[in-house]
Amino acid sequence: MGWAAPTSGPLRARVELPGSKSAAARALVLAALATGPSTLSGLPTGRDTALMLNALSALGADITASGNTAVVTPGDLQAASVDCGLSGTVMRFLPPLAAIGARPVRFHGDTQAHARPMGPLLGALRTLGAQVDSDSLPFSVLGPVTRGEAVVDSSASSQFISGLLLSAARYPEGLHLMHRGGPLPSRPHIDMTLLLLQARGVCAENDGNTWFVAPGDIAPVTERIEPDLTATATFLAAALVAGGSVTAPWPAPATAVSLAGGAPRWIQPAADLLDALQAFGARVQQRDGEVTISGDLQPAPWLDLGAISEFTPAAAALAALADGPSEITGVGHIRGHETDRLAALEAGINALGGRVSQTENGLRIEPAKLHGGVFAVRADHRLAHAAALLGLAVPGVVIDDIAATSKTIPDFPERWAAMVRAS
């Protein structure tokens, strides 16, 4: 049985969501490579985080986890079998870590994960001296890395670059990494990686499409993971669909991406997410570390989401409910995410009466009267979030696999229902 997305009247809601999966994955990898124990709080409790914790433990780290806090103590790299599930961060961040040592590590995952792009990352590891026996899951990695310069085509995923950067300080020569290929997607996620490296004392720099990481120690930290701002933006978007307002924790401009003096580090692309909401008609009020969204939904005739492609499903839902045509661009690479997100959005929204067509680099969405029906999310949490947004305005929308939201927000149905009850 599917989960019926609840319709809603005007909202008066306040929401607070778990920590960022992206920030948590990077912090956990760096903790496993540090010179001493790190304490990380505010971790999300979804499947991706569990897979990362289990994988790092199998690779030799000593991890004590309680609730949303984990103490990670580095250990000697072990031979291991790593279950990646459907997690892009596990399958792309841990092979470069495995290449540090001289023990074989086998990577496997869900059937859907076998189709996710991996070849450029694994090719770069071969260039650096590691042995890799395939270009997609399942594969094995045997180090050690012996060279310090590589070229990677990261146009299919910015995670290729982030994965290599995270472990680069532990390579004998560090890393001089160059991107050569099509447009680089989700660059703010690479910036997030650099900021977290620098916060741990690593000399890491960027010059255009080239990155430099010096060999050296990675300092242990005590750190709280910031909230998942992409998921938060989806909850905020509910105010545009249902009316009223939604308030959530959000970085104030004066403290965004600050590393000095222990000030809060907001390392996600907060401004880009708010800009996307404003493109759909949002009125944005920011004060005291919170943001409130209200406004009347309008189409977004031309919206480049290349920097925040994870927001594409929510944006597509907003566009499908607007009264004019919208076009989303810059996101062709999300065909290689948990599923082919462009094809899934086209099929899912059109099954409800929508008029969505794919372009080379995104989606074109025409206004249409939607009706109830089953929305197939293809094991993708962001697609489930999009369907929940549609359900606020269209009675009878049923999500076929609400359990997909456990990837990042295990209690998503309860949180969404609580927001709706605040109407």
C-alpha positions in Angstrom: 0.0 0.0 0.0 1.2 3.5 -0.8 1.1 6.6 1.4 -1.5 9.2 0.7 0.1 12.6 0.6 -2.2 14.9 2.6 -3.9 17.9 1.1 -3.7 21.1 3.1 -5.1 24.6 3.7 -2.9 27.6 4.5 0.0 26.7 6.8 1.3 28.3 9.9 4.2 25.9 10.5 7.6 25.8 12.0 9.9 22.9 11.0 13.4 21.7 12.0 15.0 18.9 10.1 17.9 16.4 10.6 21.5 17.2 9.7 22.8 17.4 6.2 23.6 14.0 4.6 26.2 15.7 2.4 28.0 17.4 5.3 27.7 14.3 7.5 29.3 12.0 4.9 32.2 14.3 4.4 32.7 14.9 8.2 32.6 11.1 8.9 35.2 10.3 6.2 37.5 13.0 7.5 37.0 11.8 11.1 38.1 8.3 10.0 41.3 9.8 8.5 42.2 12.2 11.3 45.0 12.0 13.8 42.7 11.4 16.8 39.1 10.9 17.9 36.4 13.2 16.5 32.9 13.8 18.0 30.2 14.6 15.5 26.7 15.5 16.6 23.5 16.3 14.7 24.0 13.4 12.3 21.0 12.4 10.2 19.7 8.9 11.1 18.8 7.8 7.6 20.1 4.8 5.7 22.9 6.7 4.0 24.5 7.6 7.3 24.1 4.1 8.6 25.8 2.7 5.5 28.7 5.2 5.9 29.1 4.4 9.6 29.1 0.6 8.9 31.5 1.0 6.0 34.0 3.1 8.0 33.8 0.6 10.8 34.5 -2.3 8.4 37.5 -0.4 7.1 39.1 -0.1 10.5 37.6 2.9 12.3 36.4 2.5 15.9 32.9 4.1 16.0 30.7 4.6 19.1 27.3 5.9 18.0 24.4 7.0 20.2 21.4 8.7 18.7 22.6 11.4 16.4 26.1 11.6 17.8 29.1 9.5 16.9 32.7 9.4 18.3 35.0 8.3 15.5 38.5 7.0 16.3 40.8 6.3 13.3 42.3 2.8 13.0 44.5 0.9 10.6 42.9 0.3 7.2 41.5 -3.2 6.9 40.6 -5.5 4.1 36.8 -5.2 3.9 33.6 -5.7 2.0 31.6 -2.4 1.8 27.9 -2.2 1.2 27.2 1.1 -0.7 23.4 0.5 -0.8 22.2 3.3 -3.1 24.4 5.9 -1.5 26.5 8.1 -3.9 28.7 9.3 -1.0 29.6 5.8 0.1 30.4 4.5 -3.4 32.4 7.7 -4.3 34.0 8.9 -1.1 35.3 5.5 0.2 37.2 4.1 -2.8 39.8 6.9 -2.6 40.1 6.2 1.1 40.5 2.4 0.4 43.3 3.3 -2.1 45.5 4.7 0.8 46.4 1.2 2.0 47.6 -2.1 0.5 44.6 -4.3 1.5 41.8 -5.2 -0.9 38.4 -3.6 -0.4 35.4 -4.9 -2.2 32.5 -2.5 -3.0 29.0 -3.7 -3.8 25.5 -2.1 -3.5 21.8 -2.2 -4.5 21.0 -3.3 -8.0 20.0 0.3 -9.0 23.5 1.5 -7.8 25.2 -0.6 -10.5 24.0 2.0 -13.1 25.3 5.0 -11.3 28.4 6.7 -12.9 31.7 5.6 -11.4 34.1 5.2 -14.3 35.9 8.6 -14.2 36.6 8.3 -10.4 37.9 4.7 -10.7 40.0 5.7 -13.7 41.6 8.5 -11.7 42.4 6.1 -8.9 44.2 3.9 -11.5 46.2 6.9 -12.7 47.2 7.5 -9.1 48.6 4.0 -8.8 45.7 1.9 -7.3 44.4 -1.3 -8.8 40.7 -1.3 -9.7 39.0 -4.2 -11.4 35.9 -2.6 -12.9 34.4 0.7 -13.9 31.1 0.2 -12.0 29.7 -1.5 -9.0 30.7 -4.1 -7.9 34.4 -3.5 -8.0 37.5 -4.0 -5.8 40.2 -1.4 -4.9 43.8 -2.2 -3.9 46.3 0.5 -3.1 48.5 2.1 -2.3 48.4 5.4 -4.2 51.9 6.1 -5.5 51.4 9.2 -7.6 50.0 12.7 -6.9 48.5 14.0 -10.1 45.2 13.0 -11.9 42.7 14.2 -14.4 39.0 13.4 -14.0 35.9 14.2 -16.0 33.5 15.1 -13.2 30.6 16.4 -15.4 28.5 13.4 -14.3 29.0 14.0 -10.6 30.8 16.5 -8.5 31.3 13.7 -6.0 34.2 12.3 -8.1 36.2 15.4 -7.2 35.0 15.6 -3.5 35.8 11.9 -3.0 39.4 12.3 -4.2 39.9 15.5 -2.3 38.7 14.1 1.0 41.5 11.4 1.2 44.2 13.4 -0.7 46.0 14.7 2.4 46.8 11.1 3.2 48.4 10.4 -0.2 52.2 10.5 -0.1 52.4 13.4 -2.6 49.0 14.9 -1.8 47.0 15.6 -4.9 47.0 17.9 -8.0 43.5 17.2 -9.5 42.2 18.6 -12.8 38.6 18.5 -14.2 38.4 18.1 -17.9 35.0 17.6 -19.5 31.6 19.1 -19.7 30.1 21.7 -17.2 30.9 20.8 -13.6 27.6 20.3 -11.7 26.9 21.1 -8.0 30.1 23.1 -7.5 28.9 24.3 -4.0 29.3 20.7 -2.9 33.0 20.7 -3.9 33.3 24.1 -2.0 31.8 22.3 1.0 34.5 19.7 0.8 37.3 22.3 0.6 35.8 24.2 3.6 35.7 21.1 5.8 39.3 20.2 4.8 40.5 23.7 5.6 38.6 23.6 9.0 40.7 20.6 9.9 44.0 22.2 9.1 44.5 20.8 5.6 46.1 22.9 2.9 43.5 22.7 0.2 43.1 25.2 -2.6 41.1 25.7 -5.8 42.0 27.5 -9.0 39.1 27.2 -11.5 38.9 23.6 -12.5 42.1 22.6 -10.7 42.4 21.6 -7.0 45.5 21.2 -4.9 45.8 19.3 -1.6 49.1 19.1 0.3 50.0 15.9 2.1 49.7 16.3 5.9 47.6 15.6 9.0 43.9 15.9 9.3 43.0 17.3 12.7 40.2 15.8 14.8 37.2 18.0 15.6 34.2 18.3 17.8 31.5 19.5 15.4 27.7 19.7 15.0 26.4 18.9 11.5 24.2 21.6 10.1 20.6 20.9 9.0 19.8 19.5 5.6 19.0 22.8 3.8 17.8 21.1 0.6 15.2 19.1 2.5 14.4 22.2 4.5 13.8 24.2 1.3 11.3 21.5 0.2 9.3 22.0 3.5 9.5 25.7 3.0 8.2 25.3 -0.5 5.0 23.9 1.0 4.0 27.5 1.8 3.9 28.3 -1.9 1.6 25.3 -2.6 -0.7 25.4 0.4 -0.6 29.1 1.2 0.3 30.6 4.6 3.9 30.4 5.8 6.5 28.0 6.9 9.5 28.9 9.2 12.7 27.0 9.6 16.3 27.4 10.9 18.4 29.0 8.2 21.8 30.7 8.0 21.9 34.5 8.4 23.9 36.2 5.7 26.4 37.5 8.2 27.4 34.1 9.4 27.2 32.1 6.2 30.4 30.0 5.4 32.5 31.5 8.2 35.4 29.6 9.6 36.8 32.2 12.0 36.8 32.0 15.7 34.5 28.9 15.9 31.6 30.8 14.3 28.9 28.7 12.7 29.9 27.2 9.4 27.0 27.2 7.0 28.6 25.3 4.1 25.5 24.4 2.0 24.3 26.7 -0.9 21.7 28.5 1.2 21.5 31.6 -1.0 21.0 29.6 -4.2 18.1 27.6 -2.5 16.4 30.8 -1.4 16.9 32.3 -4.9 15.1 29.2 -6.4 12.2 29.6 -4.0 12.0 33.3 -4.9 11.9 32.4 -8.6 8.6 30.6 -7.9 7.2 33.6 -6.1 8.4 33.2 -2.5 8.6 36.1 -0.1 11.6 35.6 2.1 12.0 36.9 5.6 15.3 36.2 7.4 16.1 37.1 11.0 17.7 35.6 14.1 18.9 32.5 12.2 15.5 31.6 10.8 13.8 32.1 7.5 10.0 32.3 6.8 8.6 31.6 3.4 5.2 32.9 2.2 3.9 34.1 -1.1 1.8 33.1 -4.2 3.1 30.4 -6.5 4.2 31.5 -9.9 6.0 29.8 -12.8 9.7 30.1 -13.3 10.2 30.6 -17.0 14.0 29.9 -16.9 15.6 28.4 -13.8 19.2 27.1 -13.7 19.6 24.7 -10.9 23.1 23.5 -11.8 24.5 24.5 -8.5 21.6 22.9 -6.5 20.4 20.0 -8.6 19.2 18.1 -5.5 16.3 20.6 -5.4 15.2 19.7 -8.9 12.4 17.3 -7.9 10.8 19.9 -5.5 11.2 22.6 -8.2 9.5 20.4 -10.8 6.6 19.8 -8.4 6.2 23.6 -7.9 6.4 24.2 -11.7 3.7 21.5 -12.3 1.4 23.4 -9.9 2.0 26.8 -11.4 -0.3 28.5 -13.8 2.3 29.1 -16.6 5.2 27.3 -18.3 8.5 26.8 -16.5 11.9 25.5 -17.7 14.5 23.9 -15.4 18.0 23.7 -16.8 21.6 22.8 -15.8 20.6 19.4 -14.4 21.2 16.9 -17.1 23.6 15.0 -14.8 20.8 14.0 -12.5 19.9 11.3 -14.9 22.7 9.4 -13.1 21.5 10.0 -9.5 19.6 7.4 -7.4 17.5 6.9 -10.5 17.1 8.8 -13.7 15.5 11.8 -12.0 14.5 13.6 -15.1 12.7 10.5 -16.6 11.1 9.8 -13.2 9.8 13.3 -12.8 8.4 13.3 -16.4 6.7 10.0 -15.9 5.5 10.7 -12.3 4.0 14.1 -12.9 2.5 13.1 -16.3 0.8 10.1 -14.7 -1.1 12.7 -12.6 -2.2 14.6 -15.8 0.9 16.9 -16.1 2.6 18.1 -19.2 6.3 17.6 -18.5 9.0 16.9 -21.2 12.7 16.4 -21.0 15.2 18.7 -22.6 18.9 17.9 -23.1 19.7 19.5 -19.8 16.5 19.6 -17.8 12.7 19.8 -17.9 10.1 21.8 -19.6 6.8 22.0 -17.7 3.6 23.3 -19.1 0.5 24.1 -16.9 -2.1 21.4 -16.6 -4.9 20.3 -14.3 -3.6 17.5 -12.2 -5.5 14.7 -10.7 -4.9 12.0 -8.0 -3.0 8.8 -8.7 0.1 6.8 -7.8 3.4 8.6 -8.0 6.3 6.1 -8.5 9.4 7.3 -6.6 11.8 4.6 -7.8 13.5 4.2 -4.4 14.4 8.0 -4.5 13.9 10.1 -1.5 13.8 13.4 -3.3 11.1 12.1 -5.7 9.0 11.2 -2.6 9.5 14.8 -1.3 8.3 16.1 -4.7 5.2 13.9 -4.6 4.4 15.1 -1.1 4.4 18.7 -2.4 2.0 17.8 -5.2 -0.3 16.1 -2.7 -0.7 19.4 -0.8 -2.7 20.7 -3.7 -4.0 17.6 -5.5 -6.3 15.3 -3.6 -5.6 11.6 -4.0 -1.8 11.6 -4.7 -0.4 8.4 -3.4 3.4 7.8 -3.0 4.1 4.2 -3.9 7.2 3.8 -1.6 7.3 6.3 1.2 10.0 4.2 2.8 12.4 5.7 0.3 12.5 8.8 2.5 14.4 6.8 5.1 17.6 7.5 3.1 17.8 10.9 4.8 14.7 11.5 6.9 13.3 8.2 8.4 10.4 10.0 10.0 9.5 12.1 7.0 5.8 11.1 7.0 5.4 12.2 10.6 7.2 15.4 10.0 5.2 16.2 6.9 1.9 15.4 8.6 2.8 17.6 11.6 3.5 20.5 9.2 0.1 20.0 7.6 -1.6 19.8 11.0 -0.2 23.3 11.7 -2.6 24.7 9.1 
